[in-house]
Amino acid sequence: MILGIDDITGGKQIVDFFVWFGLSFLFYLVGYVAALNVIDDLTKSSWIKVPAMWMLAFVTSGLMSILNYNPLILFFIMLTANYFRLKNLTLSQNQKYKTDTPSKAIFYMASYGYILLVLGITHYIDFQNSL
């Protein structure tokens, strides 16, 4: 006799939790760490950073909607991590931007706008799909 996932008490919920946890980890690495760092490296302290990150939010939220992922907990993790990331990036002795001091306004508008747009667009798409 072979036991299936339905034969284990709470087995389906455990699998659902691990899928959700894996998606959270994936979106944190790809949608936050990699995306923001790549855009930061490409645009430096230019105003092009703001529309680039905001347009990237549409791609990230589209992927979240396709995979039926609710980013609410990830949203708070990204806000906290972004605070510390920007704190380190905007220091005057930062090794990444040796030639000029990065503009705090550009970095804050771009990154926090990205995070808020990802959450907003994902919830908007989910709300439209539930109607």
N, C-alpha and C positions, 0 to 999 in steps of 0.2 A: 504494500500500500504506500503510495506516494502522497505526502501532504502538500496541498497547495497553499497559496497565500491567504485564501479565504478560510482555510481550516484553522488558522492561527488566530486567537483572539486579539483583535486590534491590529491585525496584520496589514490590512488595507490602509489604515490610518498611519501606520509606521512607514509604509512605502510612500504615501503621499507626503509625509513630513520630510523624508530624505530627498524626494524630488524637489520639493520647495526649497530645502536647504541647499541643494546643488544649484538650482537656478539662482538663488540669492548670491551664492559664492561666484557663479559665472558672471552675473550682471555687475557685481561689485568689481571684479577684476577687469572685465572688458568695458562695461559701460561707465565706470567711474575712473579707476586707476589708469588704465591704458588710454582711454579716450581723452581725458583731461590732460594727462602728461604729454601725449603726442601733440595735441593742439597747442599746449603751452610751449613746447619745443619749436614748433613750426612758426608760431606767430609772435613769440617773445612778448614784448610789451606794446604791441600794436593794437589799434582799435578794431582790426579785422578779427581779433579773437572773439569779440562779443557775438557777431552774427554767425561765425563759424561754430561756436559751441551751441548756440541756440538752434541752428539748423541740425546739428548732430542730435539734439534732443528728440527731434521727430523720428530719426532712425532708431534710436534706443527705445523710445516708447512704442514704436511700431513693433519691434521685436518682442517687447514685453507683452503686448496685446496678442500677438500671434501665439506666443507660448502660454497665454492665459495666466500671467504672473501678476500678482498684486504687490506693488513695491512699497507698501506703507512702512514696514519695519526697515527695509533697506533705505528708505528716504531718511529716516532719523540717523542711521549709521553713516550715510553719505554726508549729511549736514555736519555731524560731529567730526568726521575725518577731514572734511573740507576746511573746517575752522583751523585745525592744526596744520594742514597742508599750506593754506594761505599764510598762516603765521610764519612758517619757515621760509616760504618763497619770497615774502616781502621784507625780510630782514636785509639790512644794508650789507652785511658780511656774507651773503649767500654766494656760494661758489658758482651757481648756475648762471647768474647774471652779473658777471664781473664788471662789464663796461658801463652799465647804467643801472640806476635804481628802478625796479619795476613799479609801474603805476598801480597803486592799491585799488583805485576805482575800477580800472579795467579788469583786473583779476577777480574782484568781488562781484561785479556785475555779470561777468561771463560765467563764472563757475556756479554762483548761487542761482542765476537765471537758468542755467542748464538743469540744475537739480529740480527747481520748481517746475520748469516746463515738462520735464520727464514725468513727474508725478501728475501734473495737471492733464497732460495729453493722454496719458495712460488711463486715468480715471474717466476722462471724457469719452474715449473710445469704448471703454467697458460699459459706460452708461448708455451710449448709443446702441451698443449691441444687445443690451438687456431690454430695450424697448420693443 
